[in-house]
Amino acid sequence: MKSIEEIKDIIAGLTLEEKASLCSGDTFWLTHEIPEKGIPKIMVSDGPVGLRKQENIEDHLGMNESIKAVCFPAGVGMAATFNKDLYGKMGEALGEECRAENVAVILGPAVNIKRSPLCGRNFEYLSEDPFLASEMSTSYVKGVQSKHVGTSIKHFAVNNMETRRFSASSNLSERALREIYLAAFEGPVRNAKPWTVMCSYNRINGVLASQNKKILTDILRNEWGFEGNVISDWGAVSDRTKALKAGLNLEMPTSYGENDKKLVEAVRSGELDEKELDENCLSLLKLVFDAYDNIGNSEDFKFDRDEHHKLAREIASETFVLLKNEDNVLPLSKDQKIAVVGPYAKNPRYQGGGSAHINCHKIEGFLQVCSENNINISYAEGFSPVADDFDEKLCEEAVNISKEADVTLIFAGLPDIFESEGYDRKHMQMPSCQLKVIEEISRVAKKTVVVLHNGSPVEMPFIYDVDGILECYLGGQAVGGAQYDIIFGDKSPSGKLAETFPVMLEDNPSYLNFPGTRNNVNYAEDIFVGYRYYDKKKMDVLFPFGFGLSYSEFKYDNLRLSRKEMNDTDELEVSVDITNIGKVEAKEAVQLYVKNCESEIIRPVREFKGFEKVNLLPGETKTVTFKLNKRSFAYYEERISDWAVPSGTYEIEIGKSSRSIELSDSVNIKSDLILPDFYEYDTISEHLLQDPRIAEVLKEYYNKMRDDREKSDVEKESMNEEMENASFLYSPLRSGLYFSAGKIKYSDIDEFLEKANSIISGK
């Protein structure tokens, strides 16, 4: 590993043109090398659920074939595991594969918030909740980087749709930016220290992410302490000089020298100080040399793809969410008469399209695994896996085998064409041909279970007509084996929804503002994304955030708080006992929510702030412990550009979902927060009364305008006490001129304002 001084010496020996060349890729996946100056190249590769290393002909969207690799479950499923350790284990496996293939940085994880169920890339993203996305991605980054392979957490930031993704401006408040969209990145940046961060294509409040100094430098580096490199999403750079000055280190892919020339011209014209270019090269070469030193040891990281396939199967079984299980239709007995309908049972849809697409070394379907285990099954295709044309003959075959079966499994979902990188969905509906087949089968079958393959929520008009629904998302190449394990009860399902399933698309909070108009999309729902919105509105949902059934049952008991009174700077420890009161071994994801206190600040009803997954034998009890700090109770206050906790009583809730709270207890928090303000003629009484600093001078002022006379009967009749109080609270200071019977003059108001503003300014 080269020292900083050695790297500086190398940079000192470079020409201006050579320095500029280091700031962009040499190809689609390789950095620029200068062998004669001792500078090697390193490779980055797409992820984040498998290695997509391309050889020979390179491209970004997966049009050309990549090497054989292992495809793990998509991000949507990984978040549903609510299992940080498992995501870290997957990261370690990917790190080993990268080392074996001489890949220095894997481009993931993808942590953008699921603002709308229509985003075409939602299968790759983790959650609608920033805390869950933050905690899960932190484990992934640590897992990959434990093998000394870098990660590139993406897409930074506010990249929540594919429509016009190169040009659209995500327009939102500072509060929403901080509480929802940046928070998913902040945790892993602070706690896992990813080697790189990938900037997004879009604009943020009008400024391209690649040129956004506030995002790339002021927040990412200066506030969060990021010491790595920012690389562009492929083709995200518009003005290379502005991007470098804003904090973007590496442009990808190559611009075939065009943007290198722009940097050279900028230095020569004085637009860019060569010292800034040198600092950029220093940061990049630290990454290159550090990564290259480990590439030479890749022989130690040869891996067994079949072993990683087994790991993918183990992981996939925890990504499945059991949404409905009427009369315990699942698990099935292996000697039942089973009908299987749907092409995804034979050739599963197991991954998303675009840059995350993996060339799998093998794919395991449900029917294949059943055959290997000698399970007697009747199969009918039922419908086309790609077209949405109803085929009466295929449907009739499916209906006929369903009539004779004890239970029918319908493997349905969304075809590849319905969701992918590059474009957004137009609706939340499944193909009509599939819905028709489900309808026809549910009329005649004794029991019907729908097994879903999809990357984001779908509307379910069949929900009351079927007995079971197993959400398998996009389970990776071993999905069929994992389905076998769950469906036949070798394992109990333990996944929980990392996103709300609305009843219909129109219920979604972003519905009226997605995908926006021309190049602008206004985030009018502000902080009310996902369950934050549905809970505040008390709206019915299909399935709430955090929901998921099990083959066992769990008892929540003995909630304990380490204190009942605390300052906002204190830490709170929360413990709860979980007992498996069912008959099978199972895992439970224990969820902690903070129910916000009443205050003038508009906040969600509750916010997700803790989770732990525990494995329990029948009758076994384990204690789960959480630690909460100031951020667990805080909102982002724009007036102080910082996190703030209003004083008051907060409920600590332990639940099975955002809509199923099992236990709760309260803690009273005292905060010294006093928000800055400046008082003027139009300041209303309500705001003045909330500031304890000016209580005495305010009392003096109001004493001058007190009306002590006896009110007439007409006055009493026309103005009740509540109306009088409201009138007073919402009246501005200047109203004293009109409603004090001449007692208040401009001089009185000016005197009060001078005293009050002097106090709050500390003068």
N, C-alpha and C positions, 0 to 999 in steps of 0.2 A: 504494500500500500504506500503510495507516494505521500509525502508530507505537503503541507500547504506551501512551504517555501519552494519545494521542488516543482510543484505545479506552477507557481508564480514565475519561476525561472523558465519553464517551458513556454508560458504565455509571452514572456518578454522576447522570446526568440521567434515569435510568429509574425507573419506579415498581417496587415490589416485585412486582406482578403481571406487569409487562413482563419483569422479570428471569427470573421463573419460566417464562414462556412460551418464552423462548429455549432452555430446557433440554429441549424436546421438539420433535418434528416438527410442521409445520403440516398436512401431508398424509402420504400413504404414502412419498413420496420427496423432499419439499421441507422445508427447515428453515423456522423461523418468521421472518417479516420484520416490521419496524416502520418503515415508510417515513418517517413523520413524525419519527423519530429518526435517520434516515439508515442504518438497518440493512437490507440486502438479504437475499434468500433465495438459497440454492444448492440444486442437485439432486444427489442420490446415486442410483446405479442399480445394479441387480444385474449380476453377472458370474459367474465370472471368465473365461469363455471367449468372451464376446461381449457386446455392449451390449443390455440389455433395458430400454430406456427406454420407459415406458408413457405414453400420452397419453389424455386424456379420462377413462376409467374405470380407476382404479388398484387393484392388488392385489399381494400378495407372492408367491403361489405360481404365477403364470403362467396364471391362469384367463382373464384378459383379454389381448387382443392387444397386442403392443408394436410399435415401429417396425421396419422392415426393417433387418437388420444382418447382419454376417458372423459365422458360428459357427466358431470355431477348435476344434481337438481338445480333448477333456475332460482334466481334470487327470491322470487315470489314464494317459492316453497321453503327456501332456507329460512326466511323470516318467520314462516309459519311453524317452524320447529320450536321457536322460543328457547333455543338451546345454544347458548354462547360457546360452550365447550365443543359441541359438534361442529359448529361453523369454523372454529379454530382448527379442528382436526382436518376438515376439508382443506383449509388453507395450507396446512403442513403438507398434505398430499400434493397439492398443486405446486407448492414450492419445490418439492422433490422432482416433479416432472419438469419444471422449468430448468432446474440445475442440470438434469440429465440431457436436456436439449439445448443447453447453452443460451437460455433466455434469461436476460438480466432483470427485466421488469415485466410483470403481467398487468394488463390494463384492467384493473378492477380494485375494489368492488364498486358497483354502481348503487348509489344511495339516494338518488333524487326522490323527493316526496311524491306519492301518488295523489296528486291533486284531483285528478279526474279518472274515472274508470276507463275512459276512452284512450288514454295515452298508449300509443302503439308499442311502447317499450316498457310498459308496466311489468311484464314478465321478468324483466331483468332487475327492476328496482325492488326495494325491500318492503317498504311500508308507507302508510299514510301518517304514521306517528314518528316524529324525529328522534325520540328517546330510544325506541326499539331499533330503528335504523342505525343510530349511533352506537349502541351497545353491541349489536350483532356485528357491524362492520369493524369495530375495534378488535374483536376476536379474530376475524378473518385476516386483517392486516398483520396482527401479531403472529398468526399461524404461518402465513406465507413468508414473512420476513425472518422468522426463526430459522429458515433454511438459507438465509442470506440472499434472498431474491426480493427485489423491490416490488411495491404495489403502486398503483396510480388511481387513487380514489377519485371517482367521477360522478357526474359531470358538473363541475363547479362554475356556476350555481344557477338555481331557479330554472332548471331545464326540465319542464314538466309536460312537454308535448313534442310531437315530431313535425306537425304542420308548420311550414315556413321556419324550420328550426335554425336555418342559417341567418335569418334576418329579423325574426319576431322579437319584440321587446316585452319582457315580463315586467309589468308595471305594478308595484306593490309598495306598501308602507314599510317603514324601517322596522316597525314592530313585527310584522308578519315575516319579513326577511330574517330577522334574528331568531324569533321564537320557533318558526316552522322550517324554513328552507336552509338556513345556515347551520342550525343546531345539529342536523344529521351529520354534518362534516366536522363540526367543532370537536366532538368527543374523540373520534379516531385521530384527528390531527394532534390534539393535545396529549392523548394517552397512548397512542400506538406509533406515532411519528412515521407516517408513510414516507417512502423515499421521494415520491412524486405526487402531485395533484394535477389532474387533467381539467383544464378550463373547458367550458361548454361553448356551443356555437352562438347561443342567443344573446340578445342585449338584455341588460338589467337596468330598468328605468332609463332606457335610451342609450346606454353605453355598452358596446360589445364586451362580453366577458373577457375576451383576449386583450382588451385595452382598458380594463377597468381597474385602475389603481386602488380604488377604495376596497375592492374585493380581493385582489391579488397581493396587495402589499399592506395597506392600512389594517385590514382585518386579519387576513391569513398569516402574514408574517409578524406584524407589529403587535397585534393583540394576542394571537394564538401561539406565537413562537415557532411557526413553521420554518425549518431550516433546509428543506429539500428543494427540489426543482419543480416549477410549474411547466407542464408541457401542454401544447394545444391539442384539442380534439382535431381529427384529421381534416385539414382545410379550414380551420376556424379563424386563421389570421387574415385580417384585412390590411392593416398598416403595420408592417414589421417593426418599424422604429417606435411607434406609439406603444406597441405591444411590449417591446423590450423595456421601455421606460416605465411601463405600468407594472412590470414584474413577471412577464412571461419569458422563461428561459429558453425553451426549446420548441421550435416550430416543427410540426409533423404534418404530412410527410415531406419529402423533398419538394421544393418549388423549382427544381432544376436550375438553381443558381440565381433566379430572378430576385428573390427577396434578400439573398446575400448581397447582391449589388446595391439594393436599397440601403442596407446598413452601412456599406462602405461610403456611399454618397452622403448619408446623413452625418457621418463622422467628418468627412472632408468639408461639408458645408457648415459645420458647427452646430447642426441640429442635435447631434448626439455626441456627448463627451466620450472620448475613447476609453476613459477610466470606467465608465458604465459598461462598455463592451467587455473590458477586461474582467470586471467583477462577474459579469454573466458567464464568461468562459471559465472562470475559476470555479463557480458553482457547478457548472456542467461537467467539468473535468474531474472534480471530486467524485461525482456520481460514476463517471466512466471508469476511472481507475479503480475505485472501490469494487464495482461490479465485475470488472475484467479480472481482477485478482482471484475471484472465486470461480469464474467460468473455467479456469484451468484445472479445477479440482472436480469437474463434473463426473469423472469416472466413478467417484464414490457415491453417486446418486442415481445409478441405474435402478429402475423400478420395475415391478411386476404389474403389468396392466391388468391382469386377471385379479390380483389382490386388490387393486384400486377399484375394480369393478365390484368386488364384494363390499368394499367400503361405501361405494355409491349406493348399493342396495340397502345397506344398513341406514345410511343417512336418509334415503328416499322414504323409508317407512315412517320416519318422524315428520316428514313434510305433509303427509296426507291429513286432511281435516274431515272428520266424520260429522256431517251437517244434519243428517236425519237418520234415525234408527228405530223406527216404530216397531213395537213388539219384539225388539231385539232380533230383527231380521238378520243382522250380522253379529257375530261371525257365522259363516256357513259350516255345516258339517261336510266332511269330504265324501260321505256316502249319500248325500242328497242328490236328487235329480236336478241338474243345473243346466239351464240354457244361457248361452252367451251370445249377445247381439252387438254388432258394431265393429267396424274395421280396426279401431284403435286397440282392440283386444289382441289382434294379430300383429299389426304394425303400429305401435303406439306413437302418439304425438308426444314427444318427450323433451323438446327444446324449442327455443324461439329462433326467429330468423334474423339475418343481418350479421353484424360483426361479432355476435356471440355464438355463431353457428359452429358446432364442433363436428369433425369427421371421426365418428366413433369407431373404435376397433371392434366392437360388437354391440348388438342391441337385443334386449331381452323383453319379449312380449308376454302377456299373461297366459295366452293359450300355449305358448311354448313351454313355460314353466309347469303348467298343469299337465301337459303331455309327459314331461320328464318325471313327474310325480304320480303318473298313472291315475289322474283324476278323470273320471268319465264325464265328458261335457258334450252337449249338442251346440253346434255353432251355426249362425247365419249372419251374413254381412249386414243386412237391414237397410243400409244406405251407403252412399258414396262417401269416401273420406275427403274428397276434394270439391265435388260439385254440390250445388244446393237444389238439385232436381229430384223430386220425389219419384222413386221407382216402385210402382205398385207390386211388381213381382218380388223384389227384394224384401219389401215390407211384409208381404204375405208369407214368405218363408220364415221370417222372424216371428210373426204372430203364431204360426203353426207350431214351431218348436216351443214357444212360450206356453202354449195351452197345456202341453204335456209335462212341463217341468214343475218342480216344487218351488223354484225361485228363478227369476230371470235377471241376469246382469246385463245392463245396457251400457256399453263403453262409448260415450258420446263426448262432445265438446266443441272446440273451435278449430277449424282447419288452419293450416299454416298461413294461408292467404288472408285470414281475418285479423291477424295481429303480427306486426313485425316492426323492426326499425325502419325509419324512413317515412312512415305515414301513420295516422291515427285511425282508430275505429270510428265508424259512423253511428254505431248503435251498440247496445249490450245484448242483442239477441243471438241465440244459437241458430244454426241453419234451420230453416223451416222444415226441411225433409227429416231432420233428426227429431224435431218436436212432434211431427206427425207420427213417426214410428213409436216414440215414447207413449204418445196418446193411445195408439192402437193396442200396443202391448199391455199397457196398464189396465185396459178394459177387460182383458181375458186372463192375464197371468195371476197365479195365486199370490205371489210376492214379486215385487219389482224393485230393483236397486239400480240407480243411475250412478255410473262411475265416470267422473268428469276429467277431461284433459283440456286445460285452458290456462292462459297466463294472466287472466284478470277476471273480475266478476262478470257474471252473466245473469240475465233475468231468467226466472224459473217458473213459467206458467204451469208446470207439471208438479209443483211442490206438494200439493194436497192429494195427488193421484198416485204417488209412488210411496213405497215403504221405507226406502233408504236412499241417501245421497252421500257418496264418498268423493270429496274434492281431492283430486290427485295433482292438480296443477300441472307443471311440466317437470316430471320426476327424474329426468336424466336417463341414461342408457340402460340402467338396471330397474326401471320402473315396473316392469312386469313381475320380477321377483319380489319386489317390495309389495306390490298389490296382492300377490299370492300370500305373503306373510300376514298381511292385515285381514284380507277377506276370509281366510280360513282360521284366523285367530291365533296364529303362532306368535303374533305380537298384537298388543292393543294400540289402537290409534291414539296419538297424543298431540297432533298438530292443533294449532289455534290460529284463527284468522288474524293476519297482520293488517287487514283492511276491512272496512265495512262493506257488506253486500247490500246495496239499496234495493228497495222493491222494484223500482224502475229508474231508468236513466234520469228522468226529469226531477227526481228527488235530490240528485247530487248538488252540493252547494256551488259548484263551478259551472252548472249547466248553462246559465245565461251568458257566461263569459269564457267559453271554450269552443273553438280555438281563437276567439277574438276576431277583430276586423283588420284586414290588411296586415300591417306589421305591428299591431298592438294587441296585447291581451291583458286586460285589467283584472287583477286578483281581488275582485270586489268582496269576496267572502272573507278576506283578510286572514285572521288566525283561525277561522272556523272551517278547518279542513277535516273531512272524515267524521269520526265519532264526536269530535268537538262540536260540530254543527248539528248532527242528528240528536245528540243528547240535549243540547241547548234548546232545540226546537221541539223536543219531546215527540219526535217523529218515529213512526213505525219503520223498521228496517227488515230486510229479509233475514240477515244474520249480522249480529253486532261484532265490532272489533273485539278480538280476544276469544271468540266463541269456538268451541270444539268439543265433541262428545268423546266418551271413552267406553271400553267394554267393562270398566270397573266404576266404582263410586268412591268419592272422597269426602271426608269430613274435615271441615276447617274449625279450629278451636284454639282457645287460649291466646288471643291477641294481646300483645304486651308492648307498651311504649316505654322507652327508657326515661322519659320525662313528660310531664303534662304542661309545663310552662317552659318557654325557652326564648332566647333572643334569636333574631334572624341569622346571626353569625354562628350559632351553635349547631351541633350535629345531633340528629335524632336516630336512635336505633329502634327498629321495629322487628318483633319476632312473632311467629305464628306456627302452630302445630298442624300438620297435615297427616291424616290417617287414611290408609286404604281400607275401606270398609266393604270392598267387593270381594270377588272370589278369584280374581286373576292378578298377576303382577302387571303393573301399569305405571306410566309416567304421567305426572300432572304439572302443568305450567302454572305456577302460583303468581298471581298478578297483583301489584300494588298501585292504587290510584290515590291521588291527593284531590280531595274535594275542596274547592276554593272557598274562602270566607266571603261574606258579603262585603262589598266595597263599591266605591263609585267607579272603579275600573271595570269595564266589561271583560269578563273572563269566561272560559269554558266552565261547565258545571264541574267536571273532574278532568284530571290529566294523568296519563300513564307515566309512572315514575319508578317502577321497579318490577323485576320478574326473575324467578328462579325455577328451573325445572328439576323435579326430584323423581327418582325411581323408587317405587314402594311395592314390597311384597304384600300379599293379603294380610291384613291385621297390623301391618307395620306403621309406626308413627315416626315422622322426622320433623325437626324444627327448622324452619326457614327464617333467615335473618336478613333484613335490609338496612341500609344506612342512607339516610336522607340528609341533604345539606341545603344551603340557602337556595341553590338553583332549583331544588325540588319544589319550592314554594313560590318562586319568583316569576314575574313577567318582565318584559323589556319595556322600560320607561323611556320614551323618546326625549322627554324634557331633560333628562340627566345623562342620556346616552349610556345607560347602564341597566343592570338587572336590579329589580326592586321587589321588596316583600311588604305588602300592606299589613299593618298590625291587625290581629283578629284571630278567630278560632277556625282552624282547618280540620277537616275530617280525614283520618287515615283509613282508607278502605282496602280490604282484601277481597278479591273476587275471582270468579271464573271467566268473566268477560266484563266489558264496560257496562253491560246491562244486568249483570248477575253478581251483586255485591253480597258476600257471605258474612263478613264481619266489619265493624268499624269502631273507631275510637277517636277522640278529639285531642288536639294539642293547641294551646294558646300561644301565639307568637307575638312577641313585642319587637317592634322595629323603630329605630330612630329616624326613619326616613321622613324628611320634610322636603317636598318638591319645590324647586325654585319657582319663583313667580315674580311678576312685576304688576303692581296695581295702578289702575288708571280710572278715569271717570266712568268707563263702561263696565268695570268689574262688579259682579253681582254679590249680594250679601252672602249667599251660600258659600262661595269660595273664600270670602274673607273670614267667615266663622270657622272654617276648617284649618286655619293657620294659627296655632297656639302662640307663635312668636309675637303676634300683633294684638293679642287679646286686650291688653290694657288700653292702648290707643284707640282700638275699635270701640271699647266700652265708652270712652270719653266722647267719641263722635256720636254714637247712637243715643247717648244720654241727652245730647243737645236737641235731638229731633223727637224725643219721646212725647207722645200725645197722652197727657194725664187727664184730659177732660172726660166727663161722663158722656158716653155715646147716646145719641137720640134713639128712639124706638125704630125710626126708619133706617138708620145706619145699622142697627143690630139685625134688622130683618133682611137687609140687602147684602150684608157681608157676614158669613159665619166665621167661626174661629179658624177652620181649616183654610178657607179662602184667604183670610187675612194673613195667616202664616206663610202661605205659598206666595202671596203677593210680595211679602217682605223678603223672603228668601231669594226670589228671582228678580228683584229690583236692583238696578245699578246704583252706584254711589250718587250719580247725578240726580237721581229721583228725589233726593232730599231737598232740592231746590223747589220742587213742586208740591211735595206732600208733607212738609214740616210746618206748614202755616207761617212760612217766612223765617223760621228760626235758622235754617241752614243757608249760608251764603257761599259763593265761590271760594271766598277766603277760607272758610271752614274745610271745604273739600281739599283745597290745596295744602292746608296745614296737615290734615290727616295723611294725604298721600306722601308728603315729604317725610313725615315721621315713620310711616309704615315701610316705605321703600328703603329708607336709611337702615332700618332694623334688619330687613331681609337681605340687604346687600352687605351687611356687616360693617357699615361705615359709622 
